Amino acid sequence: MQPVNGRVDHEIVEQLDNFFALRELQMNSQQRHLVALVSVEFAGALQLMSLTQDDHLRRQLVAQTKQVLIGYFQPLFPDNIDCSSK
């Protein structure tokens, strides 16, 4: 199962990297890839942890994941994130 997850994560990283390339033209390819990798690994780790939690904590983990990622993306994509729609 882990090799399948690794392939899926790799595909998500590549898709996110491509999306970032379209949204933030001045970001170099190494930085884009790193941001995509960190984002996918962070979200994946918290998602795995949330699967063993009760429903209330799981919802809190999802909400916190969104907030952390928005905080991470905001300085990288300052003109592209609208935090008012949280």
ABEGO torsion letter per residue (X at the ends): XAAAAAAAAAAAAAAAAAAAAAABAABBAAAAAAAAAAAAAAAAAAAAAAAABBAAAAAAAAAAAAAAAAAAAAAABAAABBAAAX
